[in-house]
Amino acid sequence: PYRILTDIVEMLAGLDRVAPGVNSAHTLLYGIEVKFYSNRIMLDRSLGTQIEGLYAVGDGAGITRGLIQASCSGIIAARSVLGKAR
């Protein structure tokens, strides 16, 4: 998304002031990790969205900050799906 791209460009400019040369034509960015902590989705207790059958789990949902929490959110959603299937 545009906002994230502009944030990356601004970050490189800021880093270049601290470590000159970081923001150069020779800088290669790869595997950029983007965290969406501030972008929260409206979820119920089972991490379900307002769309029936759609769950938001992991860091993309904006509620976890690490592998263990993200994994646990998947378990919570899976238990909800299994409970509805019974």
PDB file of N, CA, C and O in Angstrom:
ATOM      1  N   PRO A   1       0.820  -1.206   0.000  1.00  0.00           N
ATOM      2  CA  PRO A   1       0.000   0.000   0.000  1.00  0.00           C
ATOM      3  C   PRO A   1       0.859   1.264   0.000  1.00  0.00           C
ATOM      4  O   PRO A   1       1.992   1.268   0.483  1.00  0.00           O
ATOM      5  N   TYR A   2       0.298   2.323  -0.547  1.00  0.00           N
ATOM      6  CA  TYR A   2       1.022   3.585  -0.701  1.00  0.00           C
ATOM      7  C   TYR A   2       1.564   4.103   0.627  1.00  0.00           C
ATOM      8  O   TYR A   2       2.715   4.531   0.710  1.00  0.00           O
ATOM      9  N   ARG A   3       0.734   4.061   1.659  1.00  0.00           N
ATOM     10  CA  ARG A   3       1.146   4.594   2.958  1.00  0.00           C
ATOM     11  C   ARG A   3       2.377   3.872   3.483  1.00  0.00           C
ATOM     12  O   ARG A   3       3.282   4.504   4.028  1.00  0.00           O
ATOM     13  N   ILE A   4       2.420   2.573   3.325  1.00  0.00           N
ATOM     14  CA  ILE A   4       3.562   1.797   3.814  1.00  0.00           C
ATOM     15  C   ILE A   4       4.803   2.116   2.997  1.00  0.00           C
ATOM     16  O   ILE A   4       5.899   2.230   3.545  1.00  0.00           O
ATOM     17  N   LEU A   5       4.635   2.261   1.688  1.00  0.00           N
ATOM     18  CA  LEU A   5       5.772   2.614   0.836  1.00  0.00           C
ATOM     19  C   LEU A   5       6.357   3.964   1.229  1.00  0.00           C
ATOM     20  O   LEU A   5       7.575   4.108   1.325  1.00  0.00           O
ATOM     21  N   THR A   6       5.497   4.956   1.457  1.00  0.00           N
ATOM     22  CA  THR A   6       6.006   6.273   1.858  1.00  0.00           C
ATOM     23  C   THR A   6       6.663   6.207   3.237  1.00  0.00           C
ATOM     24  O   THR A   6       7.644   6.908   3.487  1.00  0.00           O
ATOM     25  N   ASP A   7       6.135   5.374   4.132  1.00  0.00           N
ATOM     26  CA  ASP A   7       6.765   5.202   5.449  1.00  0.00           C
ATOM     27  C   ASP A   7       8.169   4.620   5.312  1.00  0.00           C
ATOM     28  O   ASP A   7       9.083   5.030   6.028  1.00  0.00           O
ATOM     29  N   ILE A   8       8.344   3.677   4.406  1.00  0.00           N
ATOM     30  CA  ILE A   8       9.665   3.074   4.189  1.00  0.00           C
ATOM     31  C   ILE A   8      10.639   4.111   3.644  1.00  0.00           C
ATOM     32  O   ILE A   8      11.788   4.178   4.082  1.00  0.00           O
ATOM     33  N   VAL A   9      10.185   4.914   2.695  1.00  0.00           N
ATOM     34  CA  VAL A   9      11.037   5.962   2.122  1.00  0.00           C
ATOM     35  C   VAL A   9      11.442   6.964   3.205  1.00  0.00           C
ATOM     36  O   VAL A   9      12.603   7.367   3.273  1.00  0.00           O
ATOM     37  N   GLU A  10      10.492   7.366   4.051  1.00  0.00           N
ATOM     38  CA  GLU A  10      10.793   8.293   5.147  1.00  0.00           C
ATOM     39  C   GLU A  10      11.766   7.665   6.145  1.00  0.00           C
ATOM     40  O   GLU A  10      12.659   8.344   6.652  1.00  0.00           O
ATOM     41  N   MET A  11      11.597   6.375   6.426  1.00  0.00           N
ATOM     42  CA  MET A  11      12.487   5.686   7.351  1.00  0.00           C
ATOM     43  C   MET A  11      13.917   5.673   6.809  1.00  0.00           C
ATOM     44  O   MET A  11      14.870   5.899   7.554  1.00  0.00           O
ATOM     45  N   LEU A  12      14.062   5.408   5.516  1.00  0.00           N
ATOM     46  CA  LEU A  12      15.400   5.395   4.917  1.00  0.00           C
ATOM     47  C   LEU A  12      16.061   6.764   5.008  1.00  0.00           C
ATOM     48  O   LEU A  12      17.258   6.865   5.275  1.00  0.00           O
ATOM     49  N   ALA A  13      15.279   7.816   4.784  1.00  0.00           N
ATOM     50  CA  ALA A  13      15.824   9.174   4.889  1.00  0.00           C
ATOM     51  C   ALA A  13      16.274   9.451   6.324  1.00  0.00           C
ATOM     52  O   ALA A  13      17.330  10.047   6.535  1.00  0.00           O
ATOM     53  N   GLY A  14      15.486   9.025   7.306  1.00  0.00           N
ATOM     54  CA  GLY A  14      15.852   9.207   8.705  1.00  0.00           C
ATOM     55  C   GLY A  14      17.091   8.410   9.083  1.00  0.00           C
ATOM     56  O   GLY A  14      17.971   8.917   9.778  1.00  0.00           O
ATOM     57  N   LEU A  15      17.163   7.169   8.629  1.00  0.00           N
ATOM     58  CA  LEU A  15      18.343   6.338   8.907  1.00  0.00           C
ATOM     59  C   LEU A  15      19.598   6.924   8.273  1.00  0.00           C
ATOM     60  O   LEU A  15      20.693   6.812   8.824  1.00  0.00           O
ATOM     61  N   ASP A  16      19.431   7.546   7.118  1.00  0.00           N
ATOM     62  CA  ASP A  16      20.577   8.133   6.426  1.00  0.00           C
ATOM     63  C   ASP A  16      21.179   9.285   7.232  1.00  0.00           C
ATOM     64  O   ASP A  16      22.377   9.551   7.136  1.00  0.00           O
ATOM     65  N   ARG A  17      20.358   9.963   8.019  1.00  0.00           N
ATOM     66  CA  ARG A  17      20.877  11.037   8.872  1.00  0.00           C
ATOM     67  C   ARG A  17      21.700  10.458  10.029  1.00  0.00           C
ATOM     68  O   ARG A  17      22.648  11.091  10.496  1.00  0.00           O
ATOM     69  N   VAL A  18      21.344   9.273  10.482  1.00  0.00           N
ATOM     70  CA  VAL A  18      22.057   8.625  11.585  1.00  0.00           C
ATOM     71  C   VAL A  18      23.264   7.836  11.071  1.00  0.00           C
ATOM     72  O   VAL A  18      24.343   7.869  11.663  1.00  0.00           O
ATOM     73  N   ALA A  19      23.062   7.134   9.966  1.00  0.00           N
ATOM     74  CA  ALA A  19      24.118   6.319   9.364  1.00  0.00           C
ATOM     75  C   ALA A  19      24.225   6.706   7.890  1.00  0.00           C
ATOM     76  O   ALA A  19      23.617   6.061   7.036  1.00  0.00           O
ATOM     77  N   PRO A  20      24.990   7.751   7.586  1.00  0.00           N
ATOM     78  CA  PRO A  20      25.092   8.230   6.202  1.00  0.00           C
ATOM     79  C   PRO A  20      25.465   7.115   5.224  1.00  0.00           C
ATOM     80  O   PRO A  20      26.341   6.293   5.490  1.00  0.00           O
ATOM     81  N   GLY A  21      24.774   7.117   4.093  1.00  0.00           N
ATOM     82  CA  GLY A  21      25.023   6.124   3.061  1.00  0.00           C
ATOM     83  C   GLY A  21      23.961   5.043   3.000  1.00  0.00           C
ATOM     84  O   GLY A  21      23.887   4.297   2.024  1.00  0.00           O
ATOM     85  N   VAL A  22      23.136   4.953   4.039  1.00  0.00           N
ATOM     86  CA  VAL A  22      22.081   3.935   4.052  1.00  0.00           C
ATOM     87  C   VAL A  22      21.080   4.180   2.930  1.00  0.00           C
ATOM     88  O   VAL A  22      20.627   3.238   2.280  1.00  0.00           O
ATOM     89  N   ASN A  23      20.741   5.426   2.707  1.00  0.00           N
ATOM     90  CA  ASN A  23      19.754   5.779   1.683  1.00  0.00           C
ATOM     91  C   ASN A  23      20.475   6.159   0.392  1.00  0.00           C
ATOM     92  O   ASN A  23      20.525   7.331   0.018  1.00  0.00           O
ATOM     93  N   SER A  24      21.026   5.161  -0.275  1.00  0.00           N
ATOM     94  CA  SER A  24      21.752   5.424  -1.518  1.00  0.00           C
ATOM     95  C   SER A  24      21.182   4.568  -2.644  1.00  0.00           C
ATOM     96  O   SER A  24      20.335   3.702  -2.420  1.00  0.00           O
ATOM     97  N   ALA A  25      21.656   4.822  -3.840  1.00  0.00           N
ATOM     98  CA  ALA A  25      21.210   4.051  -5.005  1.00  0.00           C
ATOM     99  C   ALA A  25      21.652   2.591  -4.904  1.00  0.00           C
ATOM    100  O   ALA A  25      21.123   1.731  -5.610  1.00  0.00           O
ATOM    101  N   HIS A  26      22.610   2.311  -4.037  1.00  0.00           N
ATOM    102  CA  HIS A  26      23.132   0.954  -3.891  1.00  0.00           C
ATOM    103  C   HIS A  26      22.452   0.169  -2.764  1.00  0.00           C
ATOM    104  O   HIS A  26      22.773  -0.997  -2.536  1.00  0.00           O
ATOM    105  N   THR A  27      21.526   0.803  -2.070  1.00  0.00           N
ATOM    106  CA  THR A  27      20.822   0.127  -0.976  1.00  0.00           C
ATOM    107  C   THR A  27      19.769  -0.808  -1.551  1.00  0.00           C
ATOM    108  O   THR A  27      18.958  -0.410  -2.388  1.00  0.00           O
ATOM    109  N   LEU A  28      19.791  -2.039  -1.100  1.00  0.00           N
ATOM    110  CA  LEU A  28      18.830  -3.041  -1.545  1.00  0.00           C
ATOM    111  C   LEU A  28      17.957  -3.435  -0.362  1.00  0.00           C
ATOM    112  O   LEU A  28      18.461  -3.853   0.681  1.00  0.00           O
ATOM    113  N   LEU A  29      16.653  -3.300  -0.529  1.00  0.00           N
ATOM    114  CA  LEU A  29      15.709  -3.721   0.507  1.00  0.00           C
ATOM    115  C   LEU A  29      15.078  -5.030   0.072  1.00  0.00           C
ATOM    116  O   LEU A  29      14.657  -5.180  -1.075  1.00  0.00           O
ATOM    117  N   TYR A  30      15.019  -5.961   0.984  1.00  0.00           N
ATOM    118  CA  TYR A  30      14.348  -7.222   0.684  1.00  0.00           C
ATOM    119  C   TYR A  30      13.744  -7.763   1.971  1.00  0.00           C
ATOM    120  O   TYR A  30      14.255  -7.506   3.062  1.00  0.00           O
ATOM    121  N   GLY A  31      12.670  -8.503   1.840  1.00  0.00           N
ATOM    122  CA  GLY A  31      12.040  -9.117   3.000  1.00  0.00           C
ATOM    123  C   GLY A  31      11.612  -8.131   4.061  1.00  0.00           C
ATOM    124  O   GLY A  31      11.771  -8.392   5.253  1.00  0.00           O
ATOM    125  N   ILE A  32      11.074  -7.008   3.646  1.00  0.00           N
ATOM    126  CA  ILE A  32      10.646  -6.006   4.616  1.00  0.00           C
ATOM    127  C   ILE A  32       9.494  -6.563   5.439  1.00  0.00           C
ATOM    128  O   ILE A  32       8.517  -7.074   4.891  1.00  0.00           O
ATOM    129  N   GLU A  33       9.614  -6.461   6.739  1.00  0.00           N
ATOM    130  CA  GLU A  33       8.562  -6.926   7.633  1.00  0.00           C
ATOM    131  C   GLU A  33       7.719  -5.729   8.044  1.00  0.00           C
ATOM    132  O   GLU A  33       8.235  -4.722   8.530  1.00  0.00           O
ATOM    133  N   VAL A  34       6.436  -5.857   7.843  1.00  0.00           N
ATOM    134  CA  VAL A  34       5.514  -4.784   8.195  1.00  0.00           C
ATOM    135  C   VAL A  34       4.596  -5.287   9.296  1.00  0.00           C
ATOM    136  O   VAL A  34       3.960  -6.331   9.152  1.00  0.00           O
ATOM    137  N   LYS A  35       4.528  -4.556  10.379  1.00  0.00           N
ATOM    138  CA  LYS A  35       3.641  -4.913  11.488  1.00  0.00           C
ATOM    139  C   LYS A  35       2.430  -3.991  11.459  1.00  0.00           C
ATOM    140  O   LYS A  35       2.564  -2.777  11.307  1.00  0.00           O
ATOM    141  N   PHE A  36       1.269  -4.571  11.603  1.00  0.00           N
ATOM    142  CA  PHE A  36       0.031  -3.804  11.568  1.00  0.00           C
ATOM    143  C   PHE A  36      -0.582  -3.693  12.957  1.00  0.00           C
ATOM    144  O   PHE A  36      -1.776  -3.944  13.124  1.00  0.00           O
ATOM    145  N   TYR A  37       0.209  -3.324  13.949  1.00  0.00           N
ATOM    146  CA  TYR A  37      -0.304  -3.244  15.309  1.00  0.00           C
ATOM    147  C   TYR A  37      -1.385  -2.186  15.446  1.00  0.00           C
ATOM    148  O   TYR A  37      -2.319  -2.355  16.230  1.00  0.00           O
ATOM    149  N   SER A  38      -1.275  -1.109  14.702  1.00  0.00           N
ATOM    150  CA  SER A  38      -2.252  -0.029  14.862  1.00  0.00           C
ATOM    151  C   SER A  38      -3.500  -0.247  14.013  1.00  0.00           C
ATOM    152  O   SER A  38      -4.509   0.427  14.218  1.00  0.00           O
ATOM    153  N   ASN A  39      -3.446  -1.173  13.071  1.00  0.00           N
ATOM    154  CA  ASN A  39      -4.611  -1.457  12.225  1.00  0.00           C
ATOM    155  C   ASN A  39      -5.373  -2.633  12.810  1.00  0.00           C
ATOM    156  O   ASN A  39      -5.088  -3.787  12.490  1.00  0.00           O
ATOM    157  N   ARG A  40      -6.323  -2.346  13.652  1.00  0.00           N
ATOM    158  CA  ARG A  40      -7.085  -3.421  14.294  1.00  0.00           C
ATOM    159  C   ARG A  40      -8.383  -3.681  13.556  1.00  0.00           C
ATOM    160  O   ARG A  40      -9.058  -2.760  13.097  1.00  0.00           O
ATOM    161  N   ILE A  41      -8.709  -4.937  13.456  1.00  0.00           N
ATOM    162  CA  ILE A  41      -9.944  -5.382  12.815  1.00  0.00           C
ATOM    163  C   ILE A  41     -10.961  -5.647  13.917  1.00  0.00           C
ATOM    164  O   ILE A  41     -10.599  -6.110  14.999  1.00  0.00           O
ATOM    165  N   MET A  42     -12.230  -5.357  13.649  1.00  0.00           N
ATOM    166  CA  MET A  42     -13.287  -5.663  14.612  1.00  0.00           C
ATOM    167  C   MET A  42     -13.476  -7.179  14.648  1.00  0.00           C
ATOM    168  O   MET A  42     -13.856  -7.790  13.649  1.00  0.00           O
ATOM    169  N   LEU A  43     -13.206  -7.780  15.813  1.00  0.00           N
ATOM    170  CA  LEU A  43     -13.282  -9.230  15.965  1.00  0.00           C
ATOM    171  C   LEU A  43     -14.134  -9.594  17.173  1.00  0.00           C
ATOM    172  O   LEU A  43     -14.248  -8.824  18.127  1.00  0.00           O
ATOM    173  N   ASP A  44     -14.730 -10.783  17.113  1.00  0.00           N
ATOM    174  CA  ASP A  44     -15.439 -11.286  18.286  1.00  0.00           C
ATOM    175  C   ASP A  44     -14.454 -12.092  19.144  1.00  0.00           C
ATOM    176  O   ASP A  44     -13.263 -12.140  18.836  1.00  0.00           O
ATOM    177  N   ARG A  45     -14.941 -12.718  20.210  1.00  0.00           N
ATOM    178  CA  ARG A  45     -14.059 -13.458  21.126  1.00  0.00           C
ATOM    179  C   ARG A  45     -13.336 -14.626  20.460  1.00  0.00           C
ATOM    180  O   ARG A  45     -12.285 -15.061  20.931  1.00  0.00           O
ATOM    181  N   SER A  46     -13.898 -15.127  19.372  1.00  0.00           N
ATOM    182  CA  SER A  46     -13.287 -16.255  18.660  1.00  0.00           C
ATOM    183  C   SER A  46     -12.450 -15.804  17.477  1.00  0.00           C
ATOM    184  O   SER A  46     -12.035 -16.624  16.658  1.00  0.00           O
ATOM    185  N   LEU A  47     -12.201 -14.505  17.383  1.00  0.00           N
ATOM    186  CA  LEU A  47     -11.429 -13.881  16.307  1.00  0.00           C
ATOM    187  C   LEU A  47     -12.160 -13.915  14.972  1.00  0.00           C
ATOM    188  O   LEU A  47     -11.536 -13.815  13.915  1.00  0.00           O
ATOM    189  N   GLY A  48     -13.471 -14.056  15.019  1.00  0.00           N
ATOM    190  CA  GLY A  48     -14.290 -13.999  13.814  1.00  0.00           C
ATOM    191  C   GLY A  48     -14.557 -12.553  13.414  1.00  0.00           C
ATOM    192  O   GLY A  48     -14.665 -11.671  14.266  1.00  0.00           O
ATOM    193  N   THR A  49     -14.662 -12.325  12.129  1.00  0.00           N
ATOM    194  CA  THR A  49     -14.959 -10.991  11.607  1.00  0.00           C
ATOM    195  C   THR A  49     -16.462 -10.843  11.413  1.00  0.00           C
ATOM    196  O   THR A  49     -17.233 -11.738  11.759  1.00  0.00           O
ATOM    197  N   GLN A  50     -16.864  -9.725  10.865  1.00  0.00           N
ATOM    198  CA  GLN A  50     -18.278  -9.494  10.582  1.00  0.00           C
ATOM    199  C   GLN A  50     -18.746 -10.309   9.383  1.00  0.00           C
ATOM    200  O   GLN A  50     -19.946 -10.397   9.119  1.00  0.00           O
ATOM    201  N   ILE A  51     -17.807 -10.901   8.659  1.00  0.00           N
ATOM    202  CA  ILE A  51     -18.136 -11.767   7.524  1.00  0.00           C
ATOM    203  C   ILE A  51     -18.199 -13.203   8.038  1.00  0.00           C
ATOM    204  O   ILE A  51     -17.213 -13.725   8.559  1.00  0.00           O
ATOM    205  N   GLU A  52     -19.337 -13.825   7.894  1.00  0.00           N
ATOM    206  CA  GLU A  52     -19.552 -15.179   8.406  1.00  0.00           C
ATOM    207  C   GLU A  52     -18.489 -16.149   7.886  1.00  0.00           C
ATOM    208  O   GLU A  52     -18.277 -16.261   6.678  1.00  0.00           O
ATOM    209  N   GLY A  53     -17.826 -16.844   8.806  1.00  0.00           N
ATOM    210  CA  GLY A  53     -16.833 -17.844   8.435  1.00  0.00           C
ATOM    211  C   GLY A  53     -15.441 -17.299   8.167  1.00  0.00           C
ATOM    212  O   GLY A  53     -14.534 -18.069   7.850  1.00  0.00           O
ATOM    213  N   LEU A  54     -15.247 -15.990   8.285  1.00  0.00           N
ATOM    214  CA  LEU A  54     -13.927 -15.393   8.045  1.00  0.00           C
ATOM    215  C   LEU A  54     -13.310 -14.998   9.385  1.00  0.00           C
ATOM    216  O   LEU A  54     -13.888 -14.220  10.143  1.00  0.00           O
ATOM    217  N   TYR A  55     -12.140 -15.540   9.659  1.00  0.00           N
ATOM    218  CA  TYR A  55     -11.429 -15.270  10.902  1.00  0.00           C
ATOM    219  C   TYR A  55     -10.135 -14.533  10.582  1.00  0.00           C
ATOM    220  O   TYR A  55      -9.548 -14.728   9.518  1.00  0.00           O
ATOM    221  N   ALA A  56      -9.700 -13.696  11.496  1.00  0.00           N
ATOM    222  CA  ALA A  56      -8.438 -12.969  11.332  1.00  0.00           C
ATOM    223  C   ALA A  56      -7.504 -13.400  12.457  1.00  0.00           C
ATOM    224  O   ALA A  56      -7.769 -13.134  13.629  1.00  0.00           O
ATOM    225  N   VAL A  57      -6.423 -14.059  12.098  1.00  0.00           N
ATOM    226  CA  VAL A  57      -5.483 -14.562  13.095  1.00  0.00           C
ATOM    227  C   VAL A  57      -4.071 -14.115  12.749  1.00  0.00           C
ATOM    228  O   VAL A  57      -3.801 -13.677  11.631  1.00  0.00           O
ATOM    229  N   GLY A  58      -3.186 -14.230  13.710  1.00  0.00           N
ATOM    230  CA  GLY A  58      -1.794 -13.870  13.477  1.00  0.00           C
ATOM    231  C   GLY A  58      -1.565 -12.377  13.569  1.00  0.00           C
ATOM    232  O   GLY A  58      -2.447 -11.622  13.979  1.00  0.00           O
ATOM    233  N   ASP A  59      -0.382 -11.964  13.188  1.00  0.00           N
ATOM    234  CA  ASP A  59      -0.012 -10.560  13.291  1.00  0.00           C
ATOM    235  C   ASP A  59      -0.840  -9.650  12.392  1.00  0.00           C
ATOM    236  O   ASP A  59      -1.016  -8.473  12.706  1.00  0.00           O
ATOM    237  N   GLY A  60      -1.346 -10.167  11.295  1.00  0.00           N
ATOM    238  CA  GLY A  60      -2.141  -9.352  10.372  1.00  0.00           C
ATOM    239  C   GLY A  60      -3.436  -8.844  10.967  1.00  0.00           C
ATOM    240  O   GLY A  60      -4.011  -7.878  10.466  1.00  0.00           O
ATOM    241  N   ALA A  61      -3.903  -9.479  12.027  1.00  0.00           N
ATOM    242  CA  ALA A  61      -5.141  -9.046  12.680  1.00  0.00           C
ATOM    243  C   ALA A  61      -4.901  -7.857  13.602  1.00  0.00           C
ATOM    244  O   ALA A  61      -5.853  -7.222  14.055  1.00  0.00           O
ATOM    245  N   GLY A  62      -3.647  -7.553  13.882  1.00  0.00           N
ATOM    246  CA  GLY A  62      -3.324  -6.420  14.732  1.00  0.00           C
ATOM    247  C   GLY A  62      -3.478  -6.682  16.219  1.00  0.00           C
ATOM    248  O   GLY A  62      -3.502  -5.741  17.012  1.00  0.00           O
ATOM    249  N   ILE A  63      -3.583  -7.945  16.611  1.00  0.00           N
ATOM    250  CA  ILE A  63      -3.794  -8.249  18.028  1.00  0.00           C
ATOM    251  C   ILE A  63      -2.652  -9.039  18.651  1.00  0.00           C
ATOM    252  O   ILE A  63      -2.612  -9.190  19.872  1.00  0.00           O
ATOM    253  N   THR A  64      -1.733  -9.541  17.856  1.00  0.00           N
ATOM    254  CA  THR A  64      -0.615 -10.322  18.394  1.00  0.00           C
ATOM    255  C   THR A  64       0.698  -9.654  18.031  1.00  0.00           C
ATOM    256  O   THR A  64       0.778  -8.859  17.095  1.00  0.00           O
ATOM    257  N   ARG A  65       1.736 -10.001  18.805  1.00  0.00           N
ATOM    258  CA  ARG A  65       3.059  -9.437  18.536  1.00  0.00           C
ATOM    259  C   ARG A  65       4.130 -10.496  18.713  1.00  0.00           C
ATOM    260  O   ARG A  65       5.064 -10.317  19.495  1.00  0.00           O
ATOM    261  N   GLY A  66       4.001 -11.573  18.007  1.00  0.00           N
ATOM    262  CA  GLY A  66       5.013 -12.613  18.106  1.00  0.00           C
ATOM    263  C   GLY A  66       4.469 -13.949  17.651  1.00  0.00           C
ATOM    264  O   GLY A  66       3.263 -14.124  17.480  1.00  0.00           O
ATOM    265  N   LEU A  67       5.379 -14.888  17.458  1.00  0.00           N
ATOM    266  CA  LEU A  67       5.011 -16.196  16.929  1.00  0.00           C
ATOM    267  C   LEU A  67       4.089 -16.982  17.850  1.00  0.00           C
ATOM    268  O   LEU A  67       3.127 -17.594  17.385  1.00  0.00           O
ATOM    269  N   ILE A  68       4.366 -16.975  19.136  1.00  0.00           N
ATOM    270  CA  ILE A  68       3.548 -17.756  20.068  1.00  0.00           C
ATOM    271  C   ILE A  68       2.132 -17.201  20.116  1.00  0.00           C
ATOM    272  O   ILE A  68       1.169 -17.962  20.020  1.00  0.00           O
ATOM    273  N   GLN A  69       1.990 -15.889  20.262  1.00  0.00           N
ATOM    274  CA  GLN A  69       0.657 -15.282  20.300  1.00  0.00           C
ATOM    275  C   GLN A  69      -0.081 -15.510  18.987  1.00  0.00           C
ATOM    276  O   GLN A  69      -1.277 -15.802  18.985  1.00  0.00           O
ATOM    277  N   ALA A  70       0.627 -15.378  17.876  1.00  0.00           N
ATOM    278  CA  ALA A  70      -0.004 -15.594  16.574  1.00  0.00           C
ATOM    279  C   ALA A  70      -0.475 -17.042  16.439  1.00  0.00           C
ATOM    280  O   ALA A  70      -1.563 -17.302  15.927  1.00  0.00           O
ATOM    281  N   SER A  71       0.348 -17.979  16.901  1.00  0.00           N
ATOM    282  CA  SER A  71      -0.036 -19.394  16.849  1.00  0.00           C
ATOM    283  C   SER A  71      -1.259 -19.664  17.713  1.00  0.00           C
ATOM    284  O   SER A  71      -2.163 -20.395  17.310  1.00  0.00           O
ATOM    285  N   CYS A  72      -1.281 -19.077  18.888  1.00  0.00           N
ATOM    286  CA  CYS A  72      -2.427 -19.257  19.789  1.00  0.00           C
ATOM    287  C   CYS A  72      -3.701 -18.681  19.189  1.00  0.00           C
ATOM    288  O   CYS A  72      -4.782 -19.236  19.383  1.00  0.00           O
ATOM    289  N   SER A  73      -3.587 -17.579  18.465  1.00  0.00           N
ATOM    290  CA  SER A  73      -4.786 -17.000  17.846  1.00  0.00           C
ATOM    291  C   SER A  73      -5.356 -17.956  16.800  1.00  0.00           C
ATOM    292  O   SER A  73      -6.571 -18.024  16.619  1.00  0.00           O
ATOM    293  N   GLY A  74      -4.494 -18.686  16.119  1.00  0.00           N
ATOM    294  CA  GLY A  74      -4.962 -19.693  15.165  1.00  0.00           C
ATOM    295  C   GLY A  74      -5.703 -20.824  15.858  1.00  0.00           C
ATOM    296  O   GLY A  74      -6.696 -21.334  15.341  1.00  0.00           O
ATOM    297  N   ILE A  75      -5.218 -21.211  17.025  1.00  0.00           N
ATOM    298  CA  ILE A  75      -5.887 -22.267  17.795  1.00  0.00           C
ATOM    299  C   ILE A  75      -7.265 -21.798  18.260  1.00  0.00           C
ATOM    300  O   ILE A  75      -8.232 -22.558  18.202  1.00  0.00           O
ATOM    301  N   ILE A  76      -7.354 -20.562  18.715  1.00  0.00           N
ATOM    302  CA  ILE A  76      -8.644 -20.009  19.161  1.00  0.00           C
ATOM    303  C   ILE A  76      -9.655 -20.035  18.022  1.00  0.00           C
ATOM    304  O   ILE A  76     -10.796 -20.459  18.205  1.00  0.00           O
ATOM    305  N   ALA A  77      -9.232 -19.581  16.848  1.00  0.00           N
ATOM    306  CA  ALA A  77     -10.140 -19.566  15.692  1.00  0.00           C
ATOM    307  C   ALA A  77     -10.511 -20.987  15.274  1.00  0.00           C
ATOM    308  O   ALA A  77     -11.667 -21.258  14.952  1.00  0.00           O
ATOM    309  N   ALA A  78      -9.538 -21.889  15.279  1.00  0.00           N
ATOM    310  CA  ALA A  78      -9.809 -23.278  14.881  1.00  0.00           C
ATOM    311  C   ALA A  78     -10.809 -23.940  15.822  1.00  0.00           C
ATOM    312  O   ALA A  78     -11.692 -24.674  15.377  1.00  0.00           O
ATOM    313  N   ARG A  79     -10.675 -23.683  17.114  1.00  0.00           N
ATOM    314  CA  ARG A  79     -11.634 -24.252  18.074  1.00  0.00           C
ATOM    315  C   ARG A  79     -13.042 -23.729  17.820  1.00  0.00           C
ATOM    316  O   ARG A  79     -14.020 -24.461  17.974  1.00  0.00           O
ATOM    317  N   SER A  80     -13.142 -22.472  17.433  1.00  0.00           N
ATOM    318  CA  SER A  80     -14.453 -21.901  17.122  1.00  0.00           C
ATOM    319  C   SER A  80     -15.058 -22.567  15.893  1.00  0.00           C
ATOM    320  O   SER A  80     -16.242 -22.905  15.876  1.00  0.00           O
ATOM    321  N   VAL A  81     -14.236 -22.752  14.868  1.00  0.00           N
ATOM    322  CA  VAL A  81     -14.712 -23.404  13.640  1.00  0.00           C
ATOM    323  C   VAL A  81     -15.163 -24.828  13.950  1.00  0.00           C
ATOM    324  O   VAL A  81     -16.228 -25.255  13.505  1.00  0.00           O
ATOM    325  N   LEU A  82     -14.362 -25.556  14.707  1.00  0.00           N
ATOM    326  CA  LEU A  82     -14.717 -26.935  15.064  1.00  0.00           C
ATOM    327  C   LEU A  82     -15.987 -26.987  15.906  1.00  0.00           C
ATOM    328  O   LEU A  82     -16.815 -27.881  15.736  1.00  0.00           O
ATOM    329  N   GLY A  83     -16.135 -26.034  16.805  1.00  0.00           N
ATOM    330  CA  GLY A  83     -17.332 -25.987  17.640  1.00  0.00           C
ATOM    331  C   GLY A  83     -18.592 -25.739  16.836  1.00  0.00           C
ATOM    332  O   GLY A  83     -19.649 -26.281  17.158  1.00  0.00           O
ATOM    333  N   LYS A  84     -18.496 -24.930  15.798  1.00  0.00           N
ATOM    334  CA  LYS A  84     -19.653 -24.647  14.943  1.00  0.00           C
ATOM    335  C   LYS A  84     -19.971 -25.819  14.025  1.00  0.00           C
ATOM    336  O   LYS A  84     -21.113 -25.984  13.596  1.00  0.00           O
ATOM    337  N   ALA A  85     -18.954 -26.640  13.721  1.00  0.00           N
ATOM    338  CA  ALA A  85     -19.153 -27.774  12.819  1.00  0.00           C
ATOM    339  C   ALA A  85     -19.853 -28.938  13.515  1.00  0.00           C
ATOM    340  O   ALA A  85     -20.397 -29.821  12.852  1.00  0.00           O
ATOM    341  N   ARG A  86     -19.841 -28.943  14.823  1.00  0.00           N
ATOM    342  CA  ARG A  86     -20.431 -30.065  15.584  1.00  0.00           C
ATOM    343  C   ARG A  86     -21.916 -29.959  15.674  1.00  0.00           C
ATOM    344  O   ARG A  86     -22.561 -30.817  16.277  1.00  0.00           O
TER     345      ARG A  86
END
